[in-house]
Amino acid sequence: MVILQKVALVFTIIGAINWGLIGFFDFNLVASIFGDMTTLARIIYAIVGIAGIINIGLLIQDIDMH
């Protein structure tokens, strides 16, 4: 499970960087690399979304530890 959470964290960071680029520079890195809402781009967005959901578990674990 630790490996899955680390992989999910990497994808979440990638998503956060992409959102930062969109917010600061109006530049969508995923769309630039894979095309605007192509099937591959949608898969990347879905993976980032699933990774975010997995990371909710990390947040809950951290809250439970305190």
C-alpha positions in Angstrom: 0.0 0.0 0.0 2.9 2.3 0.7 4.1 2.1 -2.9 0.6 2.9 -4.2 0.4 5.9 -2.0 3.8 7.2 -3.2 2.8 6.7 -6.8 -0.4 8.5 -6.1 1.5 11.3 -4.4 3.7 11.7 -7.5 0.6 12.0 -9.8 -1.0 14.4 -7.4 2.1 16.6 -7.5 2.1 16.5 -11.3 -1.5 17.6 -11.2 -0.8 20.4 -8.8 2.1 21.6 -11.0 -0.2 21.6 -14.0 -2.9 23.6 -12.1 -0.2 26.0 -11.0 0.9 26.5 -14.6 -2.7 27.1 -15.6 -3.3 29.6 -12.8 -0.1 31.6 -13.1 0.6 31.4 -16.9 -2.6 30.2 -18.5 -0.5 27.2 -19.8 -1.9 23.7 -19.6 1.1 21.3 -19.8 -1.0 18.2 -20.2 -3.0 19.6 -23.1 0.3 20.8 -24.7 1.9 17.4 -24.5 -1.1 15.1 -25.2 -3.6 17.5 -27.0 -6.6 19.3 -25.8 -9.0 16.8 -24.3 -7.8 13.9 -26.4 -8.3 10.4 -25.0 -4.8 10.2 -23.6 -5.2 13.6 -21.9 -8.4 12.5 -20.4 -6.7 9.4 -19.1 -4.0 11.5 -17.5 -6.6 13.7 -15.8 -8.5 10.6 -14.6 -5.3 9.1 -13.1 -4.5 12.4 -11.3 -8.1 12.5 -10.0 -7.8 8.9 -8.7 -4.5 9.7 -7.2 -6.1 12.6 -5.3 -8.7 10.3 -3.9 -6.1 7.8 -2.8 -4.3 10.7 -1.0 -7.4 11.4 1.0 -6.4 8.2 2.8 -3.0 9.8 3.7 -4.8 12.8 5.1 -7.1 10.7 7.2 -4.2 8.6 8.5 -2.3 11.8 9.5 -5.4 13.1 11.3 -5.8 9.8 13.2 -2.2 9.8 14.3 -2.5 13.2 16.1 
